[in-house]
Amino acid sequence: MAVFRKINTSFWQDPLVLDLTPEEKYFYLYLMTNTKTNQCGIYEISKRIIEMETGYNYETINKLINKFVEYKRIIFSKETNEIMLVNWIKYNGSSSPKVLTRVETELREIKNKELVEKYIILSNTLNYKLNTVSILYPYSIDTQSQEEEEEEEEEEELLTNNINSIYKYCLNIIQNIEDYPFDLDKDLEYIKKLESKYPTLDLKQSIDKFSIYIMDKPFKKNANHRSQLDSSFKQYVGWNCCNKKIINKTEDSNPFRNKGVK
């Protein structure tokens, strides 16, 4: 059966791609379409295979991999020879149960678990619901007691869903933004400050939107990270987006009133 990889036509208008050399464009397309690519965008590939498929020598391949790591478009694990395409899920993600099941299977096979954790964070940000417990603890059913299993599930639920704390959700997203100088105490206070300064904004939606924006336009050198976060929140107010849902308290709570039903 033939295997296909989808490339969005906006690829050619990406600000980074516009500035790439022809050699870099070719190599970037190769990273997204080679024989080892898969549904989750994280795969193991040897440099020998890259040599054979691209025709580049070993030194050129090292140079190109290092460049795309610098461009923050890939993460490369030297220990496991695994490559993660950072923006893959953004353009190729799917909420289809069949696709999600396939992604979960592939993630369980990834050797570098830090790459898996980064993928899970991105999937949560983009609202793709993965079974993270089965991915992170594939053997827990056979090797752990029921009590240990329940404790891990509770911890995982708190980490991924953050149902008990909006602040914790926001901190978790911020902590995993590339090059962000995360400081628990400082950023907790800063999030509270933003909540007070922009009371109409939904914190979770705003932080999610900011993290996706930074994926496409990473922080510049010597950037004032928290000031940029504040500026984005200010823009969201101006754009009238990421607003809190307003419940109309005057609305009659009895759905049967005025319908002849008491």
DAMOJO-V312662 format. One record per run of one state. SS is the DSSP state (~ for helix, > for strand, _ for the rest). FROM is the first residue (numbers start at 1). TO is the last residue. Records with the same first field share a line. If there is no record, write none. Layout:
SS->FROM-TO + FROM-TO
This chain:
_->1-8 + 14-14 + 19-21 + 34-41 + 45-46 + 55-57 + 71-73 + 78-81 + 86-87 + 93-96 + 110-112 + 126-131 + 137-139 + 144-145 + 162-165 + 176-183 + 198-200 + 202-202 + 217-224 + 240-242 + 244-262
~->9-13 + 15-18 + 22-33 + 47-54 + 58-70 + 88-92 + 97-109 + 113-125 + 132-136 + 140-143 + 146-161 + 166-175 + 184-197 + 203-216 + 225-239
>->42-44 + 74-77 + 82-85 + 201-201 + 243-243
